Amino acid sequence: MRSPLRALHPRQFRGLRLFLVITVAALAAGLAGSALLPAEHRGLAIGLILAAGLAVGWFALSGFRPVWTTIAAVIGFLFVVIVLRETGPSLLQLRGGQVEAQVMAVRESGGSADRYHYAMAAHSGRAVGGELTADRDAYRIGESVTIVEEPDGLAHPMLPSELTEHRDSWLAVTVLYLVTTVLCLLAGRPRRTEEG
């Protein structure tokens, strides 16, 4: 049986370059969206990731179809930003569980918006990975709070009510990734003058 890929023009796979740039940027955004990076540094992380993606894309995308490349780049940009924002909630939805935890420490992040970060520990004494983030000074040290935590500490904990706002975010990320893949392949299709 003949492979359907043989019917494609060899230069059809140029779009994989754009796809790889977006995928690498999304992987970096996923790491930045996990508990490996403090929550207040996410804006800086996304700026660095996108700047690197633009620099690499500038050199890797010569000869691409400009309209499809622009559409793929815009959707890819949205995909990377959504991965950054939804990595933690997705991990909590897929692997997280509710636990009664106690506030161990509070710190306020600097900047224009007051945000409070709470170090938590389960009642058994085990430290909870990451920090619970809130826009207001809602909890005091020693106060008991119900949170959703990821067992390996890969995601910052969240309140159950906050997590419902991100319902099925992992599914949205998956669908957007597939759309980005198709757009990248369309962007890499040879132009008509090259086909002749």
N, C-alpha and C positions, 0 to 999 in steps of 0.2 A: 504494500500500500504506500502510495506516494505521500510524503509529508506535506501538509498544507503550508508550512513555512517556506517551502521551496518556491512557491508562487510569488512570494514577496520580493521586492527589489532589494538587493543587498544593502542599499543605503537607507532602507526603511528603518533599520535598527539604530540609526543615529539618535533617535528619540530616547534611546536607553541612557544616553549621556545625561540628558536633562533629568530623566527619571532618577538616575543615580545621585545627581546633585541634590535633588529634593529629598530623596530617601536618607542620605547622609545627614542633611540638615534636620530632618524629622527625628532621626535617631539621637542627634545631639540635643534637640529640643526635649525629647523624651527623658533623657538623663537629667536635663536641667529642671524638668517638671517633677522629678522624683524627690525623695527626701535627701538625696546626695548633695543638693544645693539649698542653702537657706532661701526661704520664700521671697524675701525682699530683694534678692539678686536676680530674679527671673527676668526682669525688664532688661538688665544689662546683658544677660545671657542671650536673649532673643535678638538683641541688637547685633551682638558679635556673630551669632549664627547666620543671620540674614546678610550681614556685610560680607562674610566669607562666601556665602552662597552666590551673591551677586558677582564677586570677584572671579570665582571659579566659572560661573555661568557665562561671563563676558568672553572668556577665552575658549570655552568648550562648545559654544552654540553657533559658530559661524556657518552660514549656509542654511539655517533653519527657516521654515516658513514664519514670517514675522507675526501674522495675526494669530496663528495657532500657538506660537511660542509665547506671545503675550498672555493669551488666555490660560495656557498651562502654567505660566509663571505666577499669575495672579491667584489661580486656584491652589497652586503649590505653596504660595505664601500663606494663604488662609489655612491650608493643611498643617503647615509647620507651627503656626500660632495656636491652632486648636490642639495639636499634639502636646504643646507646652502646657496649655491650660488643663487638658483633660487626662494627662498621664496619671496623676494622683487619684482623681475620682474614679477612673477606669480600673486601676488596681484595687481600689477599695470595693468597687462593685463586684469584681470578679473573685477577689480573695479575702476581702475584709470581713471583720466580725465586730459586733458591738461588745464593749467592755466598760465596766465602771472604773474610772480612773480618777486620780487625785492630782490637783495642780501642785507642782513642785517648785516652779519658778516662773516669773513673768518678766518679759523685757519689751520695751517699746522701740519700734524701729524708727530711725530718723527719716525725715522727709516731710513733704507737704501734707500727706495723709497720715493721721495717727493710726497705726496698726499695732496690735498687741500679739505677742507670740508667747504661748504657754508650753513649758516643758511639763510633760505628764508622766505619771507612773501608775501602773495597775495597783489595785489594793494589795496584791501579793508582794509588792515592792519592786517588781520588774519594771524597768524604764520602758516607756513607749517611744518607738523610733519617730523622729521628726518632731514637729511642733504644731500645736493647734493655733490657728491664726484667726483673730477676730478684729473687727473695725473699732470696737470699743472695749474699754476696761470692764469686762463683764464678770470676771472670776477673780477670786482671792486665793492666795496660797493656802493649801489645805482643803479647799472646796472640792466636793465630789461632782464629777461631770460624766455623763454617758457619751462616749465617743465611738466612732468606727475606726478601727486600726487595721493595718496590713500586718500579718504575723511576722514577716521578715523585716519590717521597718523601712520598706522601700518607698512608702508614700507618707506624706504628712497626714496625721489623723484629722478627721472632720466630724462635725456634729451630724447626727442622722438626718436632721432637717435640711442641712446644707447639701448632703449627698443626694437627696431626692431631686434637687434642682439639676443635677447632672445625670438624670436617669438615662440609661443605655447609651452613654457617651462613647463607649468602646465600639458600638455598632455604627454610630455616625462617623467615627474616625476611619473605620474599615471601608465604608462606602465611599468616603471622600478620597481615600487612598486609591481605590479602584478607578474612580473618575480621573484622578490625576494621572494614573498610568496610561489610560486611553488618550488623554490630551497630549501627553508627552510623545507618544507614538505618532499621533497626527502631526505634531510640530516637527518631527524629524523626517516626515515623508519628503521625498525629493520633489523639487519644484518641476513644473512642466518643461521648462527649458532643459533641465538635466535629464529628463526621461527620454528625450528624443535621440 
